[in-house]
């Protein structure tokens, strides 16, 4: 396998993983918006 082809496959793989995790986060925010607010409040208290 050519190094350039391997590099392209690695980049595409990383991008697909990145978009997958972003999609999961957006779904969790839509399903549990109150948990996100609770997390922000606790962050303010700890700082």
PDB file of N, CA, C and O in Angstrom:
ATOM      1  N   UNK A   1       0.847  -1.204   0.000  1.00  0.00           N
ATOM      2  CA  UNK A   1       0.000   0.000   0.000  1.00  0.00           C
ATOM      3  C   UNK A   1       0.884   1.256   0.000  1.00  0.00           C
ATOM      4  O   UNK A   1       1.872   1.332   0.729  1.00  0.00           O
ATOM      5  N   UNK A   2       0.511   2.231  -0.825  1.00  0.00           N
ATOM      6  CA  UNK A   2       1.309   3.457  -0.908  1.00  0.00           C
ATOM      7  C   UNK A   2       1.164   4.287   0.367  1.00  0.00           C
ATOM      8  O   UNK A   2       0.086   4.331   0.959  1.00  0.00           O
ATOM      9  N   UNK A   3       2.243   4.943   0.789  1.00  0.00           N
ATOM     10  CA  UNK A   3       2.178   5.774   2.005  1.00  0.00           C
ATOM     11  C   UNK A   3       1.118   6.868   1.909  1.00  0.00           C
ATOM     12  O   UNK A   3       0.447   7.169   2.897  1.00  0.00           O
ATOM     13  N   UNK A   4       0.961   7.468   0.719  1.00  0.00           N
ATOM     14  CA  UNK A   4      -0.023   8.541   0.559  1.00  0.00           C
ATOM     15  C   UNK A   4      -1.434   8.002   0.764  1.00  0.00           C
ATOM     16  O   UNK A   4      -2.253   8.634   1.430  1.00  0.00           O
ATOM     17  N   UNK A   5      -1.718   6.834   0.193  1.00  0.00           N
ATOM     18  CA  UNK A   5      -3.035   6.228   0.344  1.00  0.00           C
ATOM     19  C   UNK A   5      -3.301   5.893   1.809  1.00  0.00           C
ATOM     20  O   UNK A   5      -4.408   6.092   2.309  1.00  0.00           O
ATOM     21  N   UNK A   6      -2.278   5.385   2.491  1.00  0.00           N
ATOM     22  CA  UNK A   6      -2.406   5.053   3.908  1.00  0.00           C
ATOM     23  C   UNK A   6      -2.692   6.312   4.723  1.00  0.00           C
ATOM     24  O   UNK A   6      -3.531   6.297   5.623  1.00  0.00           O
ATOM     25  N   UNK A   7      -1.988   7.403   4.403  1.00  0.00           N
ATOM     26  CA  UNK A   7      -2.184   8.667   5.110  1.00  0.00           C
ATOM     27  C   UNK A   7      -3.612   9.175   4.919  1.00  0.00           C
ATOM     28  O   UNK A   7      -4.248   9.624   5.873  1.00  0.00           O
ATOM     29  N   UNK A   8      -4.116   9.101   3.681  1.00  0.00           N
ATOM     30  CA  UNK A   8      -5.483   9.549   3.396  1.00  0.00           C
ATOM     31  C   UNK A   8      -6.487   8.717   4.190  1.00  0.00           C
ATOM     32  O   UNK A   8      -7.445   9.260   4.740  1.00  0.00           O
ATOM     33  N   UNK A   9      -6.274   7.407   4.253  1.00  0.00           N
ATOM     34  CA  UNK A   9      -7.194   6.538   4.996  1.00  0.00           C
ATOM     35  C   UNK A   9      -7.185   6.879   6.485  1.00  0.00           C
ATOM     36  O   UNK A   9      -8.236   6.866   7.126  1.00  0.00           O
ATOM     37  N   UNK A  10      -6.010   7.184   7.043  1.00  0.00           N
ATOM     38  CA  UNK A  10      -5.914   7.549   8.464  1.00  0.00           C
ATOM     39  C   UNK A  10      -6.674   8.849   8.725  1.00  0.00           C
ATOM     40  O   UNK A  10      -7.405   8.957   9.709  1.00  0.00           O
ATOM     41  N   UNK A  11      -6.501   9.838   7.840  1.00  0.00           N
ATOM     42  CA  UNK A  11      -7.181  11.126   8.010  1.00  0.00           C
ATOM     43  C   UNK A  11      -8.693  10.940   7.938  1.00  0.00           C
ATOM     44  O   UNK A  11      -9.422  11.483   8.768  1.00  0.00           O
ATOM     45  N   UNK A  12      -9.171  10.179   6.952  1.00  0.00           N
ATOM     46  CA  UNK A  12     -10.610   9.935   6.820  1.00  0.00           C
ATOM     47  C   UNK A  12     -11.140   9.199   8.045  1.00  0.00           C
ATOM     48  O   UNK A  12     -12.235   9.497   8.520  1.00  0.00           O
ATOM     49  N   UNK A  13     -10.380   8.248   8.554  1.00  0.00           N
ATOM     50  CA  UNK A  13     -10.793   7.506   9.746  1.00  0.00           C
ATOM     51  C   UNK A  13     -10.919   8.415  10.957  1.00  0.00           C
ATOM     52  O   UNK A  13     -11.876   8.310  11.724  1.00  0.00           O
ATOM     53  N   UNK A  14      -9.943   9.317  11.129  1.00  0.00           N
ATOM     54  CA  UNK A  14      -9.987  10.244  12.256  1.00  0.00           C
ATOM     55  C   UNK A  14     -11.171  11.196  12.134  1.00  0.00           C
ATOM     56  O   UNK A  14     -11.845  11.479  13.125  1.00  0.00           O
ATOM     57  N   UNK A  15     -11.431  11.696  10.919  1.00  0.00           N
ATOM     58  CA  UNK A  15     -12.554  12.608  10.715  1.00  0.00           C
ATOM     59  C   UNK A  15     -13.881  11.919  11.008  1.00  0.00           C
ATOM     60  O   UNK A  15     -14.766  12.512  11.624  1.00  0.00           O
ATOM     61  N   UNK A  16     -14.023  10.665  10.570  1.00  0.00           N
ATOM     62  CA  UNK A  16     -15.276   9.948  10.809  1.00  0.00           C
ATOM     63  C   UNK A  16     -15.483   9.702  12.301  1.00  0.00           C
ATOM     64  O   UNK A  16     -16.607   9.800  12.793  1.00  0.00           O
ATOM     65  N   UNK A  17     -14.404   9.381  13.028  1.00  0.00           N
ATOM     66  CA  UNK A  17     -14.517   9.207  14.481  1.00  0.00           C
ATOM     67  C   UNK A  17     -14.901  10.522  15.138  1.00  0.00           C
ATOM     68  O   UNK A  17     -15.740  10.547  16.038  1.00  0.00           O
ATOM     69  N   UNK A  18     -14.282  11.631  14.687  1.00  0.00           N
ATOM     70  CA  UNK A  18     -14.564  12.961  15.236  1.00  0.00           C
ATOM     71  C   UNK A  18     -16.041  13.306  15.060  1.00  0.00           C
ATOM     72  O   UNK A  18     -16.700  13.724  16.012  1.00  0.00           O
ATOM     73  N   UNK A  19     -16.560  13.132  13.843  1.00  0.00           N
ATOM     74  CA  UNK A  19     -17.960  13.459  13.582  1.00  0.00           C
ATOM     75  C   UNK A  19     -18.896  12.532  14.356  1.00  0.00           C
ATOM     76  O   UNK A  19     -19.977  12.949  14.771  1.00  0.00           O
ATOM     77  N   UNK A  20     -18.483  11.273  14.553  1.00  0.00           N
ATOM     78  CA  UNK A  20     -19.302  10.327  15.314  1.00  0.00           C
ATOM     79  C   UNK A  20     -19.459  10.803  16.752  1.00  0.00           C
ATOM     80  O   UNK A  20     -20.565  10.789  17.293  1.00  0.00           O
ATOM     81  N   UNK A  21     -18.359  11.226  17.377  1.00  0.00           N
ATOM     82  CA  UNK A  21     -18.425  11.685  18.768  1.00  0.00           C
ATOM     83  C   UNK A  21     -19.211  12.984  18.881  1.00  0.00           C
ATOM     84  O   UNK A  21     -19.955  13.163  19.846  1.00  0.00           O
ATOM     85  N   UNK A  22     -19.066  13.902  17.916  1.00  0.00           N
ATOM     86  CA  UNK A  22     -19.833  15.149  17.930  1.00  0.00           C
ATOM     87  C   UNK A  22     -21.323  14.835  17.828  1.00  0.00           C
ATOM     88  O   UNK A  22     -22.137  15.444  18.522  1.00  0.00           O
ATOM     89  N   UNK A  23     -21.679  13.883  16.962  1.00  0.00           N
ATOM     90  CA  UNK A  23     -23.080  13.485  16.821  1.00  0.00           C
ATOM     91  C   UNK A  23     -23.629  12.899  18.109  1.00  0.00           C
ATOM     92  O   UNK A  23     -24.764  13.187  18.486  1.00  0.00           O
ATOM     93  N   UNK A  24     -22.837  12.078  18.790  1.00  0.00           N
ATOM     94  CA  UNK A  24     -23.268  11.483  20.055  1.00  0.00           C
ATOM     95  C   UNK A  24     -23.523  12.569  21.099  1.00  0.00           C
ATOM     96  O   UNK A  24     -24.505  12.501  21.838  1.00  0.00           O
ATOM     97  N   UNK A  25     -22.637  13.577  21.162  1.00  0.00           N
ATOM     98  CA  UNK A  25     -22.797  14.667  22.131  1.00  0.00           C
ATOM     99  C   UNK A  25     -24.071  15.446  21.859  1.00  0.00           C
ATOM    100  O   UNK A  25     -24.803  15.776  22.791  1.00  0.00           O
ATOM    101  N   UNK A  26     -24.349  15.747  20.583  1.00  0.00           N
ATOM    102  CA  UNK A  26     -25.555  16.502  20.236  1.00  0.00           C
ATOM    103  C   UNK A  26     -26.802  15.705  20.602  1.00  0.00           C
ATOM    104  O   UNK A  26     -27.777  16.272  21.095  1.00  0.00           O
ATOM    105  N   UNK A  27     -26.778  14.388  20.365  1.00  0.00           N
ATOM    106  CA  UNK A  27     -27.924  13.554  20.723  1.00  0.00           C
ATOM    107  C   UNK A  27     -28.148  13.561  22.229  1.00  0.00           C
ATOM    108  O   UNK A  27     -29.288  13.649  22.683  1.00  0.00           O
ATOM    109  N   UNK A  28     -27.073  13.469  23.009  1.00  0.00           N
ATOM    110  CA  UNK A  28     -27.196  13.460  24.465  1.00  0.00           C
ATOM    111  C   UNK A  28     -27.760  14.784  24.965  1.00  0.00           C
ATOM    112  O   UNK A  28     -28.555  14.796  25.905  1.00  0.00           O
ATOM    113  N   UNK A  29     -27.363  15.909  24.350  1.00  0.00           N
ATOM    114  CA  UNK A  29     -27.875  17.214  24.768  1.00  0.00           C
ATOM    115  C   UNK A  29     -29.372  17.308  24.476  1.00  0.00           C
ATOM    116  O   UNK A  29     -30.121  17.880  25.269  1.00  0.00           O
ATOM    117  N   UNK A  30     -29.815  16.752  23.346  1.00  0.00           N
ATOM    118  CA  UNK A  30     -31.233  16.797  22.999  1.00  0.00           C
ATOM    119  C   UNK A  30     -32.049  15.912  23.934  1.00  0.00           C
ATOM    120  O   UNK A  30     -33.171  16.262  24.300  1.00  0.00           O
ATOM    121  N   UNK A  31     -31.484  14.757  24.325  1.00  0.00           N
ATOM    122  CA  UNK A  31     -32.211  13.823  25.178  1.00  0.00           C
ATOM    123  C   UNK A  31     -32.200  14.263  26.634  1.00  0.00           C
ATOM    124  O   UNK A  31     -33.183  14.070  27.350  1.00  0.00           O
ATOM    125  N   UNK A  32     -31.065  14.867  27.089  1.00  0.00           N
ATOM    126  CA  UNK A  32     -30.939  15.229  28.509  1.00  0.00           C
ATOM    127  C   UNK A  32     -30.464  16.674  28.666  1.00  0.00           C
ATOM    128  O   UNK A  32     -29.343  16.898  29.123  1.00  0.00           O
ATOM    129  N   UNK A  33     -31.284  17.655  28.299  1.00  0.00           N
ATOM    130  CA  UNK A  33     -30.835  19.055  28.423  1.00  0.00           C
ATOM    131  C   UNK A  33     -30.655  19.485  29.873  1.00  0.00           C
ATOM    132  O   UNK A  33     -29.813  20.334  30.166  1.00  0.00           O
ATOM    133  N   UNK A  34     -31.442  18.907  30.788  1.00  0.00           N
ATOM    134  CA  UNK A  34     -31.346  19.313  32.198  1.00  0.00           C
ATOM    135  C   UNK A  34     -30.023  18.870  32.811  1.00  0.00           C
ATOM    136  O   UNK A  34     -29.512  19.525  33.718  1.00  0.00           O
ATOM    137  N   UNK A  35     -29.461  17.755  32.319  1.00  0.00           N
ATOM    138  CA  UNK A  35     -28.178  17.293  32.861  1.00  0.00           C
ATOM    139  C   UNK A  35     -27.055  18.253  32.473  1.00  0.00           C
ATOM    140  O   UNK A  35     -26.114  18.461  33.239  1.00  0.00           O
ATOM    141  N   UNK A  36     -27.161  18.833  31.283  1.00  0.00           N
ATOM    142  CA  UNK A  36     -26.134  19.778  30.839  1.00  0.00           C
ATOM    143  C   UNK A  36     -26.138  21.012  31.743  1.00  0.00           C
ATOM    144  O   UNK A  36     -25.076  21.497  32.132  1.00  0.00           O
ATOM    145  N   UNK A  37     -27.325  21.519  32.079  1.00  0.00           N
ATOM    146  CA  UNK A  37     -27.419  22.697  32.946  1.00  0.00           C
ATOM    147  C   UNK A  37     -26.881  22.374  34.332  1.00  0.00           C
ATOM    148  O   UNK A  37     -26.193  23.198  34.935  1.00  0.00           O
ATOM    149  N   UNK A  38     -27.182  21.195  34.841  1.00  0.00           N
ATOM    150  CA  UNK A  38     -26.694  20.796  36.163  1.00  0.00           C
ATOM    151  C   UNK A  38     -25.168  20.758  36.159  1.00  0.00           C
ATOM    152  O   UNK A  38     -24.533  21.164  37.132  1.00  0.00           O
ATOM    153  N   UNK A  39     -24.579  20.272  35.065  1.00  0.00           N
ATOM    154  CA  UNK A  39     -23.127  20.223  34.977  1.00  0.00           C
ATOM    155  C   UNK A  39     -22.523  21.616  34.966  1.00  0.00           C
ATOM    156  O   UNK A  39     -21.485  21.846  35.586  1.00  0.00           O
ATOM    157  N   UNK A  40     -23.169  22.563  34.260  1.00  0.00           N
ATOM    158  CA  UNK A  40     -22.656  23.934  34.226  1.00  0.00           C
ATOM    159  C   UNK A  40     -22.714  24.554  35.618  1.00  0.00           C
ATOM    160  O   UNK A  40     -21.771  25.229  36.029  1.00  0.00           O
ATOM    161  N   UNK A  41     -23.806  24.334  36.350  1.00  0.00           N
ATOM    162  CA  UNK A  41     -23.941  24.916  37.686  1.00  0.00           C
ATOM    163  C   UNK A  41     -22.857  24.390  38.618  1.00  0.00           C
ATOM    164  O   UNK A  41     -22.271  25.162  39.377  1.00  0.00           O
ATOM    165  N   UNK A  42     -22.584  23.103  38.576  1.00  0.00           N
ATOM    166  CA  UNK A  42     -21.561  22.526  39.451  1.00  0.00           C
ATOM    167  C   UNK A  42     -20.178  23.056  39.066  1.00  0.00           C
ATOM    168  O   UNK A  42     -19.311  23.208  39.926  1.00  0.00           O
ATOM    169  N   UNK A  43     -19.966  23.339  37.762  1.00  0.00           N
ATOM    170  CA  UNK A  43     -18.678  23.892  37.345  1.00  0.00           C
ATOM    171  C   UNK A  43     -18.478  25.280  37.940  1.00  0.00           C
ATOM    172  O   UNK A  43     -17.377  25.619  38.374  1.00  0.00           O
ATOM    173  N   UNK A  44     -19.544  26.089  37.961  1.00  0.00           N
ATOM    174  CA  UNK A  44     -19.435  27.427  38.535  1.00  0.00           C
ATOM    175  C   UNK A  44     -19.113  27.350  40.028  1.00  0.00           C
ATOM    176  O   UNK A  44     -18.306  28.130  40.532  1.00  0.00           O
ATOM    177  N   UNK A  45     -19.745  26.409  40.732  1.00  0.00           N
ATOM    178  CA  UNK A  45     -19.512  26.295  42.174  1.00  0.00           C
ATOM    179  C   UNK A  45     -18.068  25.889  42.468  1.00  0.00           C
ATOM    180  O   UNK A  45     -17.467  26.377  43.425  1.00  0.00           O
ATOM    181  N   UNK A  46     -17.518  25.006  41.656  1.00  0.00           N
ATOM    182  CA  UNK A  46     -16.171  24.494  41.920  1.00  0.00           C
ATOM    183  C   UNK A  46     -15.102  25.533  41.591  1.00  0.00           C
ATOM    184  O   UNK A  46     -13.994  25.457  42.122  1.00  0.00           O
ATOM    185  N   UNK A  47     -15.412  26.506  40.725  1.00  0.00           N
ATOM    186  CA  UNK A  47     -14.391  27.483  40.329  1.00  0.00           C
ATOM    187  C   UNK A  47     -14.360  28.698  41.241  1.00  0.00           C
ATOM    188  O   UNK A  47     -13.554  29.605  41.034  1.00  0.00           O
TER     189      UNK A  47
END
